[in-house]
Structures are given as structure tokens and as C-alpha cells.
Amino acid sequence: HAENITPEFFDLKTKIAGEILQKFSNYRVRLSIVGDFTVYTSRSLKDFIHESNKGKLVNFVDSLEEALERLSS
């Protein structure tokens, strides 16, 4: 869940999200982050989430049910 992740993760200038999620992608490990991402106003973060959700490895989703669905497909 997003509330278990440091707020700096969602500030792309810190590069934390990019570095961590790149590791998941490199090792082909699936990850779903559950939360309400509408609270973030950064256009670059919204684009980052949108691009991540196009793939199958890293997804930002609204519910646990959606996370489980994405992880099992």
C-alpha cells in the first residue's frame, strides 16, 4: 500500500521510484502498489504512473483486488 512507502518515493526528483522500480523490471519481478494516486498533482508523476501501468511488471492500482488481478495475469 502507498501509505507504507516514504513520501519521497512519489517525488520523482529524488529518483527513488525510478531506481527501485527499475530493479523490479530488471529482475522481472511483478509489483503492484495500491493507493489513491489522485492526491498527487505532479504531471511527471502522473505520466510515470500511466507508463508503468501500460506494462505488466509494475502497476499502480486503486484496490487490493485490482492488484491481485494484475499480478495473476
N, CA, C and O atoms as CSV, one atom per row, in Angstrom:
chain,resi,resn,atom,element,x,y,z
A,1,HIS,N,N,0.825,-1.185,0.000
A,1,HIS,CA,C,0.000,0.000,0.000
A,1,HIS,C,C,0.875,1.257,0.000
A,1,HIS,O,O,1.952,1.293,0.596
A,2,ALA,N,N,0.381,2.268,-0.679
A,2,ALA,CA,C,1.146,3.508,-0.833
A,2,ALA,C,C,1.491,4.154,0.507
A,2,ALA,O,O,2.535,4.794,0.632
A,3,GLU,N,N,0.623,3.991,1.512
A,3,GLU,CA,C,0.910,4.629,2.804
A,3,GLU,C,C,2.110,4.005,3.508
A,3,GLU,O,O,2.623,4.571,4.473
A,4,ASN,N,N,2.558,2.856,3.041
A,4,ASN,CA,C,3.738,2.199,3.611
A,4,ASN,C,C,5.032,2.588,2.897
A,4,ASN,O,O,6.103,2.064,3.202
A,5,ILE,N,N,4.921,3.499,1.957
A,5,ILE,CA,C,6.071,3.933,1.161
A,5,ILE,C,C,6.405,5.373,1.546
A,5,ILE,O,O,5.514,6.204,1.721
A,6,THR,N,N,7.682,5.650,1.673
A,6,THR,CA,C,8.108,7.004,2.020
A,6,THR,C,C,7.574,8.016,0.996
A,6,THR,O,O,7.582,7.731,-0.202
A,7,PRO,N,N,7.115,9.182,1.442
A,7,PRO,CA,C,6.601,10.196,0.511
A,7,PRO,C,C,7.614,10.601,-0.558
A,7,PRO,O,O,7.229,11.000,-1.657
A,8,GLU,N,N,8.901,10.500,-0.242
A,8,GLU,CA,C,9.935,10.854,-1.218
A,8,GLU,C,C,9.876,9.962,-2.460
A,8,GLU,O,O,10.315,10.367,-3.536
A,9,PHE,N,N,9.339,8.760,-2.314
A,9,PHE,CA,C,9.184,7.843,-3.447
A,9,PHE,C,C,8.372,8.507,-4.559
A,9,PHE,O,O,8.661,8.327,-5.742
A,10,PHE,N,N,7.354,9.277,-4.164
A,10,PHE,CA,C,6.444,9.886,-5.130
A,10,PHE,C,C,6.927,11.243,-5.636
A,10,PHE,O,O,6.236,11.889,-6.424
A,11,ASP,N,N,8.092,11.677,-5.198
A,11,ASP,CA,C,8.737,12.887,-5.715
A,11,ASP,C,C,9.818,12.410,-6.684
A,11,ASP,O,O,10.900,12.000,-6.263
A,12,LEU,N,N,9.524,12.466,-7.970
A,12,LEU,CA,C,10.430,11.885,-8.969
A,12,LEU,C,C,11.804,12.544,-8.990
A,12,LEU,O,O,12.762,11.949,-9.482
A,13,LYS,N,N,11.915,13.751,-8.470
A,13,LYS,CA,C,13.225,14.415,-8.424
A,13,LYS,C,C,14.219,13.652,-7.549
A,13,LYS,O,O,15.429,13.765,-7.744
A,14,THR,N,N,13.717,12.880,-6.590
A,14,THR,CA,C,14.605,12.108,-5.715
A,14,THR,C,C,15.170,10.881,-6.420
A,14,THR,O,O,16.178,10.325,-5.985
A,15,LYS,N,N,14.533,10.459,-7.498
A,15,LYS,CA,C,14.915,9.287,-8.295
A,15,LYS,C,C,14.736,7.962,-7.551
A,15,LYS,O,O,15.152,6.915,-8.048
A,16,ILE,N,N,14.121,7.998,-6.368
A,16,ILE,CA,C,13.909,6.770,-5.598
A,16,ILE,C,C,12.998,5.812,-6.361
A,16,ILE,O,O,13.318,4.633,-6.506
A,17,ALA,N,N,11.869,6.315,-6.846
A,17,ALA,CA,C,10.916,5.456,-7.554
A,17,ALA,C,C,11.566,4.818,-8.774
A,17,ALA,O,O,11.454,3.609,-8.980
A,18,GLY,N,N,12.230,5.612,-9.569
A,18,GLY,CA,C,12.860,5.092,-10.779
A,18,GLY,C,C,13.884,4.018,-10.489
A,18,GLY,O,O,13.926,2.993,-11.169
A,19,GLU,N,N,14.711,4.247,-9.484
A,19,GLU,CA,C,15.759,3.274,-9.155
A,19,GLU,C,C,15.176,1.974,-8.615
A,19,GLU,O,O,15.603,0.889,-9.010
A,20,ILE,N,N,14.205,2.080,-7.715
A,20,ILE,CA,C,13.603,0.874,-7.137
A,20,ILE,C,C,12.819,0.100,-8.187
A,20,ILE,O,O,12.972,-1.115,-8.310
A,21,LEU,N,N,11.987,0.794,-8.935
A,21,LEU,CA,C,11.151,0.102,-9.918
A,21,LEU,C,C,11.974,-0.466,-11.064
A,21,LEU,O,O,11.579,-1.461,-11.673
A,22,GLN,N,N,13.103,0.143,-11.364
A,22,GLN,CA,C,13.999,-0.405,-12.384
A,22,GLN,C,C,14.531,-1.760,-11.950
A,22,GLN,O,O,14.685,-2.660,-12.776
A,23,LYS,N,N,14.813,-1.913,-10.661
A,23,LYS,CA,C,15.280,-3.212,-10.140
A,23,LYS,C,C,14.211,-4.275,-10.329
A,23,LYS,O,O,14.511,-5.391,-10.753
A,24,PHE,N,N,12.963,-3.935,-10.015
A,24,PHE,CA,C,11.872,-4.892,-10.217
A,24,PHE,C,C,11.786,-5.289,-11.686
A,24,PHE,O,O,11.614,-6.466,-12.004
A,25,SER,N,N,11.904,-4.320,-12.575
A,25,SER,CA,C,11.842,-4.602,-14.013
A,25,SER,C,C,13.029,-5.433,-14.472
A,25,SER,O,O,12.861,-6.387,-15.231
A,26,ASN,N,N,14.223,-5.080,-14.021
A,26,ASN,CA,C,15.424,-5.820,-14.425
A,26,ASN,C,C,15.345,-7.289,-14.052
A,26,ASN,O,O,15.768,-8.159,-14.814
A,27,TYR,N,N,14.800,-7.558,-12.875
A,27,TYR,CA,C,14.719,-8.939,-12.396
A,27,TYR,C,C,13.373,-9.587,-12.715
A,27,TYR,O,O,13.086,-10.697,-12.266
A,28,ARG,N,N,12.553,-8.881,-13.494
A,28,ARG,CA,C,11.259,-9.389,-13.950
A,28,ARG,C,C,10.371,-9.825,-12.783
A,28,ARG,O,O,9.719,-10.867,-12.835
A,29,VAL,N,N,10.362,-9.007,-11.735
A,29,VAL,CA,C,9.529,-9.248,-10.558
A,29,VAL,C,C,8.329,-8.304,-10.638
A,29,VAL,O,O,8.484,-7.095,-10.809
A,30,ARG,N,N,7.151,-8.870,-10.514
A,30,ARG,CA,C,5.940,-8.063,-10.589
A,30,ARG,C,C,5.688,-7.344,-9.269
A,30,ARG,O,O,5.964,-7.866,-8.189
A,31,LEU,N,N,5.152,-6.127,-9.392
A,31,LEU,CA,C,4.855,-5.310,-8.222
A,31,LEU,C,C,3.600,-4.497,-8.499
A,31,LEU,O,O,3.466,-3.881,-9.556
A,32,SER,N,N,2.689,-4.503,-7.543
A,32,SER,CA,C,1.526,-3.618,-7.598
A,32,SER,C,C,1.531,-2.757,-6.349
A,32,SER,O,O,1.640,-3.264,-5.232
A,33,ILE,N,N,1.415,-1.468,-6.543
A,33,ILE,CA,C,1.341,-0.528,-5.432
A,33,ILE,C,C,-0.103,-0.046,-5.356
A,33,ILE,O,O,-0.636,0.508,-6.316
A,34,VAL,N,N,-0.725,-0.264,-4.203
A,34,VAL,CA,C,-2.139,0.051,-4.014
A,34,VAL,C,C,-2.270,1.391,-3.300
A,34,VAL,O,O,-1.627,1.621,-2.276
A,35,GLY,N,N,-3.103,2.267,-3.840
A,35,GLY,CA,C,-3.330,3.544,-3.175
A,35,GLY,C,C,-4.173,4.485,-4.010
A,35,GLY,O,O,-4.581,4.163,-5.126
A,36,ASP,N,N,-4.424,5.651,-3.449
A,36,ASP,CA,C,-5.135,6.714,-4.148
A,36,ASP,C,C,-4.086,7.685,-4.680
A,36,ASP,O,O,-3.554,8.509,-3.937
A,37,PHE,N,N,-3.802,7.578,-5.950
A,37,PHE,CA,C,-2.738,8.378,-6.546
A,37,PHE,C,C,-3.251,9.700,-7.108
A,37,PHE,O,O,-2.480,10.495,-7.647
A,38,THR,N,N,-4.555,9.931,-6.979
A,38,THR,CA,C,-5.119,11.199,-7.438
A,38,THR,C,C,-4.702,12.355,-6.539
A,38,THR,O,O,-4.851,13.517,-6.918
A,39,VAL,N,N,-4.181,12.051,-5.352
A,39,VAL,CA,C,-3.749,13.114,-4.430
A,39,VAL,C,C,-2.464,13.791,-4.901
A,39,VAL,O,O,-2.123,14.872,-4.421
A,40,TYR,N,N,-1.759,13.173,-5.823
A,40,TYR,CA,C,-0.510,13.737,-6.337
A,40,TYR,C,C,-0.810,14.588,-7.564
A,40,TYR,O,O,-1.509,14.153,-8.479
A,41,THR,N,N,-0.280,15.794,-7.573
A,41,THR,CA,C,-0.593,16.735,-8.649
A,41,THR,C,C,0.495,16.828,-9.711
A,41,THR,O,O,0.289,17.458,-10.748
A,42,SER,N,N,1.627,16.224,-9.473
A,42,SER,CA,C,2.749,16.311,-10.404
A,42,SER,C,C,2.407,15.651,-11.740
A,42,SER,O,O,2.038,14.478,-11.785
A,43,ARG,N,N,2.532,16.409,-12.816
A,43,ARG,CA,C,2.267,15.885,-14.154
A,43,ARG,C,C,3.257,14.769,-14.478
A,43,ARG,O,O,2.877,13.758,-15.070
A,44,SER,N,N,4.512,14.942,-14.097
A,44,SER,CA,C,5.514,13.915,-14.397
A,44,SER,C,C,5.219,12.625,-13.632
A,44,SER,O,O,5.436,11.538,-14.168
A,45,LEU,N,N,4.734,12.718,-12.402
A,45,LEU,CA,C,4.369,11.512,-11.657
A,45,LEU,C,C,3.164,10.838,-12.291
A,45,LEU,O,O,3.133,9.613,-12.408
A,46,LYS,N,N,2.182,11.610,-12.696
A,46,LYS,CA,C,1.004,11.036,-13.366
A,46,LYS,C,C,1.426,10.310,-14.644
A,46,LYS,O,O,0.931,9.220,-14.929
A,47,ASP,N,N,2.336,10.907,-15.411
A,47,ASP,CA,C,2.842,10.265,-16.629
A,47,ASP,C,C,3.618,8.992,-16.293
A,47,ASP,O,O,3.497,7.985,-16.990
A,48,PHE,N,N,4.408,9.040,-15.234
A,48,PHE,CA,C,5.187,7.885,-14.785
A,48,PHE,C,C,4.254,6.731,-14.420
A,48,PHE,O,O,4.492,5.589,-14.814
A,49,ILE,N,N,3.199,7.027,-13.672
A,49,ILE,CA,C,2.225,6.007,-13.280
A,49,ILE,C,C,1.525,5.448,-14.512
A,49,ILE,O,O,1.351,4.236,-14.639
A,50,HIS,N,N,1.128,6.332,-15.412
A,50,HIS,CA,C,0.445,5.900,-16.640
A,50,HIS,C,C,1.329,4.959,-17.464
A,50,HIS,O,O,0.866,3.916,-17.927
A,51,GLU,N,N,2.585,5.323,-17.643
A,51,GLU,CA,C,3.512,4.481,-18.410
A,51,GLU,C,C,3.765,3.152,-17.705
A,51,GLU,O,O,3.828,2.108,-18.354
A,52,SER,N,N,3.910,3.183,-16.393
A,52,SER,CA,C,4.117,1.941,-15.637
A,52,SER,C,C,2.930,1.010,-15.805
A,52,SER,O,O,3.102,-0.200,-15.953
A,53,ASN,N,N,1.732,1.565,-15.783
A,53,ASN,CA,C,0.523,0.753,-15.873
A,53,ASN,C,C,0.301,0.155,-17.261
A,53,ASN,O,O,-0.536,-0.733,-17.419
A,54,LYS,N,N,1.031,0.624,-18.261
A,54,LYS,CA,C,0.937,0.030,-19.599
A,54,LYS,C,C,1.578,-1.353,-19.636
A,54,LYS,O,O,1.204,-2.199,-20.449
A,55,GLY,N,N,2.541,-1.574,-18.755
A,55,GLY,CA,C,3.253,-2.848,-18.720
A,55,GLY,C,C,2.618,-3.824,-17.750
A,55,GLY,O,O,1.565,-3.555,-17.172
A,56,LYS,N,N,3.276,-4.960,-17.583
A,56,LYS,CA,C,2.762,-5.994,-16.690
A,56,LYS,C,C,3.585,-6.149,-15.426
A,56,LYS,O,O,3.179,-6.876,-14.519
A,57,LEU,N,N,4.729,-5.488,-15.339
A,57,LEU,CA,C,5.605,-5.718,-14.194
A,57,LEU,C,C,5.315,-4.799,-13.013
A,57,LEU,O,O,5.251,-5.266,-11.875
A,58,VAL,N,N,5.141,-3.528,-13.256
A,58,VAL,CA,C,4.926,-2.562,-12.172
A,58,VAL,C,C,3.634,-1.812,-12.441
A,58,VAL,O,O,3.469,-1.186,-13.488
A,59,ASN,N,N,2.713,-1.884,-11.475
A,59,ASN,CA,C,1.423,-1.225,-11.628
A,59,ASN,C,C,1.046,-0.446,-10.381
A,59,ASN,O,O,1.357,-0.845,-9.259
A,60,PHE,N,N,0.378,0.660,-10.597
A,60,PHE,CA,C,-0.193,1.474,-9.531
A,60,PHE,C,C,-1.703,1.298,-9.647
A,60,PHE,O,O,-2.291,1.655,-10.668
A,61,VAL,N,N,-2.333,0.753,-8.613
A,61,VAL,CA,C,-3.748,0.396,-8.682
A,61,VAL,C,C,-4.513,0.969,-7.493
A,61,VAL,O,O,-3.926,1.402,-6.501
A,62,ASP,N,N,-5.853,0.959,-7.623
A,62,ASP,CA,C,-6.726,1.537,-6.604
A,62,ASP,C,C,-7.105,0.576,-5.489
A,62,ASP,O,O,-7.444,1.014,-4.389
A,63,SER,N,N,-7.054,-0.721,-5.750
A,63,SER,CA,C,-7.568,-1.671,-4.765
A,63,SER,C,C,-6.720,-2.935,-4.716
A,63,SER,O,O,-5.986,-3.254,-5.651
A,64,LEU,N,N,-6.841,-3.640,-3.606
A,64,LEU,CA,C,-6.150,-4.912,-3.451
A,64,LEU,C,C,-6.638,-5.915,-4.491
A,64,LEU,O,O,-5.851,-6.698,-5.023
A,65,GLU,N,N,-7.929,-5.888,-4.778
A,65,GLU,CA,C,-8.490,-6.796,-5.780
A,65,GLU,C,C,-7.847,-6.567,-7.146
A,65,GLU,O,O,-7.487,-7.519,-7.840
A,66,GLU,N,N,-7.707,-5.298,-7.524
A,66,GLU,CA,C,-7.075,-4.979,-8.808
A,66,GLU,C,C,-5.609,-5.397,-8.804
A,66,GLU,O,O,-5.096,-5.879,-9.814
A,67,ALA,N,N,-4.938,-5.215,-7.680
A,67,ALA,CA,C,-3.532,-5.628,-7.569
A,67,ALA,C,C,-3.401,-7.126,-7.787
A,67,ALA,O,O,-2.539,-7.574,-8.543
A,68,LEU,N,N,-4.250,-7.898,-7.130
A,68,LEU,CA,C,-4.198,-9.354,-7.276
A,68,LEU,C,C,-4.511,-9.783,-8.702
A,68,LEU,O,O,-3.910,-10.724,-9.221
A,69,GLU,N,N,-5.454,-9.089,-9.333
A,69,GLU,CA,C,-5.796,-9.388,-10.728
A,69,GLU,C,C,-4.610,-9.122,-11.651
A,69,GLU,O,O,-4.297,-9.940,-12.516
A,70,ARG,N,N,-3.953,-7.983,-11.466
A,70,ARG,CA,C,-2.797,-7.639,-12.308
A,70,ARG,C,C,-1.634,-8.597,-12.083
A,70,ARG,O,O,-0.945,-8.988,-13.026
A,71,LEU,N,N,-1.423,-8.971,-10.822
A,71,LEU,CA,C,-0.302,-9.857,-10.501
A,71,LEU,C,C,-0.519,-11.271,-11.019
A,71,LEU,O,O,0.445,-11.994,-11.272
A,72,SER,N,N,-1.771,-11.669,-11.178
A,72,SER,CA,C,-2.046,-13.039,-11.610
A,72,SER,C,C,-2.248,-13.161,-13.115
A,72,SER,O,O,-2.383,-14.272,-13.627
A,73,SER,N,N,-2.271,-12.040,-13.834
A,73,SER,CA,C,-2.493,-12.121,-15.290
A,73,SER,C,C,-1.195,-12.235,-16.053
A,73,SER,O,O,-1.205,-12.313,-17.281
